[in-house]
Amino acid sequence: MAGTVVIKSYRNGLSVHMDPDADIEVIKQDLADRFRESASFFKDANVAISFEDRKIDSQTERDLVNIITASSNVKVACVAGHDKITQTMLENALGGLEYKSEMQKDTSVQVVKGTVKDGAVIDVPGSVLILGDVYPGTTVMAGGDVFVLGGLFGQVLAGNNGDPTRMIVALEMNPEKMRISGIKYHASEKPKWTIKSKSAPQPKMARLQGTDVIVEAIDNNFWKRFND
């Protein structure tokens, strides 16, 4: 009998296609089998995952992610949206993680799941990956890099250990304050925060260029420039 799960890969991500008519428990077992069989192929990849072809609730989604991580060494950074714009933004942001892991030996990345809000302060010695938004009035501090798979609207400080090569990446970037290695970013206009943006957000990266913090838009070819 044909399996109920098909796994397809794209840059920095995997899509899991599920038989819409199959019993979910059968799908879970097939998913575990597929990832066990492919463990040597995927190795310890850091990826975004999307679940396709049938609607699932949040608990089932968590169950499927847990099955993947328990059946392989794959690290699931986040569950991607089903629309192409969201997947493209995630791929571009995850490209930063891939680039940094290749260029530096610092592989210590702390993952924060969910939105940072209510005046929270995140302070980590290495790099941090936030799977959600960073609301105004909150602060994220990292000795390494800061990656936000959401909107960055609070205060953010990267490179607190004095490393000027550190970066800040977000799917939407409009911080209250931003510093890299102690150097402050001077925005051209005052930040305006809104829950619902009128246009699709543009992934951006902040980095040091000389003694200035610059912000650049990220497109599909962005990371290739650093490897030339």
TIMIVEX-308644 format. One record per residue (C-alpha): residue number from 1; x, y, z; residue in one letter. Coordinates in steps of 0.25 Angstrom, whole numbers, plus 5000, padded with zeros to 4 digits. Example, Ala and Ser with C-alpha at 12.3 -4.5 7.8 and 13.67 -1.06 7.14 Angstrom:
# TIMIVEX-308644
+-----+------+------+------+------+
| pos |   px |   py |   pz | code |
+-----+------+------+------+------+
|   1 | 5049 | 4982 | 5031 |    A |
|   2 | 5055 | 4996 | 5029 |    S |
+-----+------+------+------+------+
//
This chain:
# TIMIVEX-308644
+-----+------+------+------+------+
| pos |   px |   py |   pz | code |
+-----+------+------+------+------+
|   1 | 5000 | 5000 | 5000 |    M |
|   2 | 5005 | 5014 | 4997 |    A |
|   3 | 5010 | 5023 | 5008 |    G |
|   4 | 5001 | 5034 | 5014 |    T |
|   5 | 5013 | 5044 | 5014 |    V |
|   6 | 5022 | 5050 | 5004 |    V |
|   7 | 5034 | 5059 | 5008 |    I |
|   8 | 5039 | 5070 | 4998 |    K |
|   9 | 5050 | 5079 | 5000 |    S |
|  10 | 5053 | 5094 | 4997 |    Y |
|  11 | 5064 | 5103 | 5001 |    R |
|  12 | 5065 | 5103 | 5016 |    N |
|  13 | 5052 | 5096 | 5017 |    G |
|  14 | 5043 | 5083 | 5016 |    L |
|  15 | 5029 | 5082 | 5012 |    S |
|  16 | 5021 | 5070 | 5017 |    V |
|  17 | 5010 | 5066 | 5008 |    H |
|  18 | 4999 | 5057 | 5015 |    M |
|  19 | 4988 | 5049 | 5010 |    D |
|  20 | 4975 | 5057 | 5013 |    P |
|  21 | 4967 | 5044 | 5014 |    D |
|  22 | 4976 | 5036 | 5023 |    A |
|  23 | 4975 | 5034 | 5038 |    D |
|  24 | 4984 | 5044 | 5045 |    I |
|  25 | 4990 | 5033 | 5054 |    E |
|  26 | 4994 | 5025 | 5041 |    V |
|  27 | 5000 | 5038 | 5036 |    I |
|  28 | 5008 | 5040 | 5049 |    K |
|  29 | 5014 | 5026 | 5048 |    Q |
|  30 | 5018 | 5028 | 5033 |    D |
|  31 | 5024 | 5041 | 5037 |    L |
|  32 | 5033 | 5035 | 5047 |    A |
|  33 | 5037 | 5024 | 5038 |    D |
|  34 | 5040 | 5034 | 5027 |    R |
|  35 | 5049 | 5042 | 5035 |    F |
|  36 | 5056 | 5030 | 5042 |    R |
|  37 | 5059 | 5025 | 5028 |    E |
|  38 | 5064 | 5038 | 5023 |    S |
|  39 | 5072 | 5042 | 5036 |    A |
|  40 | 5086 | 5041 | 5029 |    S |
|  41 | 5081 | 5049 | 5018 |    F |
|  42 | 5075 | 5061 | 5026 |    F |
|  43 | 5086 | 5060 | 5037 |    K |
|  44 | 5085 | 5071 | 5047 |    D |
|  45 | 5079 | 5081 | 5037 |    A |
|  46 | 5072 | 5094 | 5043 |    N |
|  47 | 5059 | 5096 | 5035 |    V |
|  48 | 5046 | 5102 | 5033 |    A |
|  49 | 5035 | 5091 | 5032 |    I |
|  50 | 5021 | 5093 | 5025 |    S |
|  51 | 5010 | 5083 | 5026 |    F |
|  52 | 5002 | 5082 | 5013 |    E |
|  53 | 4989 | 5076 | 5007 |    D |
|  54 | 4980 | 5075 | 5019 |    R |
|  55 | 4976 | 5084 | 5031 |    K |
|  56 | 4982 | 5081 | 5045 |    I |
|  57 | 4980 | 5088 | 5058 |    D |
|  58 | 4991 | 5093 | 5067 |    S |
|  59 | 4992 | 5081 | 5075 |    Q |
|  60 | 4994 | 5072 | 5063 |    T |
|  61 | 5004 | 5081 | 5058 |    E |
|  62 | 5012 | 5080 | 5070 |    R |
|  63 | 5011 | 5065 | 5070 |    D |
|  64 | 5016 | 5065 | 5056 |    L |
|  65 | 5028 | 5074 | 5059 |    V |
|  66 | 5031 | 5065 | 5072 |    N |
|  67 | 5031 | 5053 | 5063 |    I |
|  68 | 5040 | 5059 | 5053 |    I |
|  69 | 5051 | 5063 | 5064 |    T |
|  70 | 5049 | 5050 | 5071 |    A |
|  71 | 5051 | 5041 | 5058 |    S |
|  72 | 5063 | 5049 | 5053 |    S |
|  73 | 5074 | 5060 | 5056 |    N |
|  74 | 5066 | 5070 | 5049 |    V |
|  75 | 5064 | 5084 | 5056 |    K |
|  76 | 5051 | 5090 | 5053 |    V |
|  77 | 5053 | 5105 | 5054 |    A |
|  78 | 5038 | 5108 | 5051 |    C |
|  79 | 5026 | 5104 | 5044 |    V |
|  80 | 5025 | 5111 | 5031 |    A |
|  81 | 5012 | 5117 | 5025 |    G |
|  82 | 5006 | 5111 | 5013 |    H |
|  83 | 5006 | 5124 | 5004 |    D |
|  84 | 5018 | 5126 | 4995 |    K |
|  85 | 5021 | 5140 | 5001 |    I |
|  86 | 5023 | 5135 | 5015 |    T |
|  87 | 5031 | 5123 | 5011 |    Q |
|  88 | 5040 | 5132 | 5003 |    T |
|  89 | 5042 | 5141 | 5015 |    M |
|  90 | 5046 | 5130 | 5024 |    L |
|  91 | 5055 | 5124 | 5014 |    E |
|  92 | 5063 | 5138 | 5013 |    N |
|  93 | 5063 | 5139 | 5028 |    A |
|  94 | 5068 | 5125 | 5030 |    L |
|  95 | 5079 | 5128 | 5020 |    G |
|  96 | 5085 | 5137 | 5030 |    G |
|  97 | 5086 | 5125 | 5040 |    L |
|  98 | 5092 | 5116 | 5029 |    E |
|  99 | 5102 | 5127 | 5025 |    Y |
| 100 | 5106 | 5130 | 5040 |    K |
| 101 | 5108 | 5115 | 5043 |    S |
| 102 | 5117 | 5113 | 5031 |    E |
| 103 | 5125 | 5126 | 5034 |    M |
| 104 | 5127 | 5125 | 5049 |    Q |
| 105 | 5129 | 5113 | 5059 |    K |
| 106 | 5119 | 5119 | 5069 |    D |
| 107 | 5107 | 5109 | 5068 |    T |
| 108 | 5101 | 5113 | 5081 |    S |
| 109 | 5087 | 5118 | 5077 |    V |
| 110 | 5076 | 5119 | 5088 |    Q |
| 111 | 5062 | 5118 | 5082 |    V |
| 112 | 5050 | 5126 | 5088 |    V |
| 113 | 5037 | 5121 | 5084 |    K |
| 114 | 5026 | 5131 | 5083 |    G |
| 115 | 5024 | 5146 | 5084 |    T |
| 116 | 5033 | 5154 | 5093 |    V |
| 117 | 5023 | 5164 | 5100 |    K |
| 118 | 5019 | 5170 | 5113 |    D |
| 119 | 5032 | 5177 | 5116 |    G |
| 120 | 5040 | 5164 | 5115 |    A |
| 121 | 5055 | 5164 | 5114 |    V |
| 122 | 5063 | 5153 | 5107 |    I |
| 123 | 5077 | 5153 | 5110 |    D |
| 124 | 5086 | 5142 | 5104 |    V |
| 125 | 5101 | 5140 | 5104 |    P |
| 126 | 5101 | 5134 | 5089 |    G |
| 127 | 5091 | 5136 | 5078 |    S |
| 128 | 5076 | 5136 | 5079 |    V |
| 129 | 5065 | 5132 | 5069 |    L |
| 130 | 5052 | 5137 | 5073 |    I |
| 131 | 5040 | 5130 | 5066 |    L |
| 132 | 5030 | 5141 | 5068 |    G |
| 133 | 5029 | 5156 | 5069 |    D |
| 134 | 5037 | 5166 | 5078 |    V |
| 135 | 5027 | 5176 | 5083 |    Y |
| 136 | 5030 | 5190 | 5087 |    P |
| 137 | 5034 | 5192 | 5101 |    G |
| 138 | 5042 | 5179 | 5101 |    T |
| 139 | 5057 | 5177 | 5100 |    T |
| 140 | 5066 | 5166 | 5093 |    V |
| 141 | 5080 | 5165 | 5097 |    M |
| 142 | 5090 | 5155 | 5091 |    A |
| 143 | 5105 | 5153 | 5091 |    G |
| 144 | 5104 | 5148 | 5077 |    G |
| 145 | 5093 | 5150 | 5066 |    D |
| 146 | 5078 | 5153 | 5067 |    V |
| 147 | 5069 | 5146 | 5057 |    F |
| 148 | 5054 | 5149 | 5058 |    V |
| 149 | 5044 | 5141 | 5050 |    L |
| 150 | 5034 | 5152 | 5052 |    G |
| 151 | 5033 | 5167 | 5054 |    G |
| 152 | 5044 | 5174 | 5062 |    L |
| 153 | 5038 | 5186 | 5069 |    F |
| 154 | 5045 | 5187 | 5082 |    G |
| 155 | 5059 | 5189 | 5086 |    Q |
| 156 | 5070 | 5180 | 5081 |    V |
| 157 | 5085 | 5179 | 5084 |    L |
| 158 | 5094 | 5169 | 5077 |    A |
| 159 | 5109 | 5167 | 5078 |    G |
| 160 | 5109 | 5170 | 5093 |    N |
| 161 | 5122 | 5163 | 5094 |    N |
| 162 | 5129 | 5173 | 5086 |    G |
| 163 | 5128 | 5165 | 5073 |    D |
| 164 | 5126 | 5175 | 5061 |    P |
| 165 | 5122 | 5164 | 5051 |    T |
| 166 | 5109 | 5161 | 5058 |    R |
| 167 | 5096 | 5164 | 5051 |    M |
| 168 | 5081 | 5166 | 5054 |    I |
| 169 | 5071 | 5159 | 5044 |    V |
| 170 | 5056 | 5161 | 5044 |    A |
| 171 | 5044 | 5158 | 5035 |    L |
| 172 | 5039 | 5172 | 5038 |    E |
| 173 | 5049 | 5182 | 5044 |    M |
| 174 | 5044 | 5195 | 5051 |    N |
| 175 | 5051 | 5195 | 5065 |    P |
| 176 | 5050 | 5205 | 5076 |    E |
| 177 | 5065 | 5205 | 5078 |    K |
| 178 | 5076 | 5196 | 5072 |    M |
| 179 | 5091 | 5194 | 5075 |    R |
| 180 | 5102 | 5185 | 5069 |    I |
| 181 | 5114 | 5184 | 5077 |    S |
| 182 | 5111 | 5196 | 5085 |    G |
| 183 | 5108 | 5205 | 5073 |    I |
| 184 | 5094 | 5211 | 5072 |    K |
| 185 | 5086 | 5211 | 5059 |    Y |
| 186 | 5081 | 5224 | 5055 |    H |
| 187 | 5067 | 5223 | 5048 |    A |
| 188 | 5063 | 5233 | 5037 |    S |
| 189 | 5049 | 5234 | 5043 |    E |
| 190 | 5043 | 5230 | 5056 |    K |
| 191 | 5038 | 5216 | 5057 |    P |
| 192 | 5023 | 5213 | 5055 |    K |
| 193 | 5017 | 5200 | 5060 |    W |
| 194 | 5005 | 5194 | 5055 |    T |
| 195 | 4999 | 5180 | 5057 |    I |
| 196 | 4994 | 5179 | 5043 |    K |
| 197 | 5003 | 5185 | 5032 |    S |
| 198 | 4997 | 5190 | 5019 |    K |
| 199 | 5007 | 5184 | 5011 |    S |
| 200 | 5015 | 5171 | 5011 |    A |
| 201 | 5027 | 5172 | 5021 |    P |
| 202 | 5041 | 5172 | 5015 |    Q |
| 203 | 5052 | 5164 | 5022 |    P |
| 204 | 5063 | 5172 | 5026 |    K |
| 205 | 5077 | 5171 | 5032 |    M |
| 206 | 5085 | 5181 | 5041 |    A |
| 207 | 5100 | 5180 | 5041 |    R |
| 208 | 5112 | 5189 | 5044 |    L |
| 209 | 5119 | 5196 | 5033 |    Q |
| 210 | 5131 | 5204 | 5038 |    G |
| 211 | 5125 | 5212 | 5050 |    T |
| 212 | 5111 | 5212 | 5045 |    D |
| 213 | 5099 | 5202 | 5047 |    V |
| 214 | 5093 | 5200 | 5033 |    I |
| 215 | 5080 | 5193 | 5030 |    V |
| 216 | 5078 | 5185 | 5016 |    E |
| 217 | 5066 | 5178 | 5010 |    A |
| 218 | 5068 | 5163 | 5008 |    I |
| 219 | 5064 | 5157 | 4995 |    D |
| 220 | 5067 | 5143 | 4989 |    N |
| 221 | 5081 | 5147 | 4985 |    N |
| 222 | 5085 | 5154 | 4997 |    F |
| 223 | 5094 | 5144 | 5004 |    W |
| 224 | 5101 | 5140 | 4991 |    K |
| 225 | 5108 | 5154 | 4992 |    R |
| 226 | 5116 | 5150 | 5004 |    F |
| 227 | 5121 | 5137 | 4998 |    N |
| 228 | 5127 | 5144 | 4985 |    D |
+-----+------+------+------+------+
//
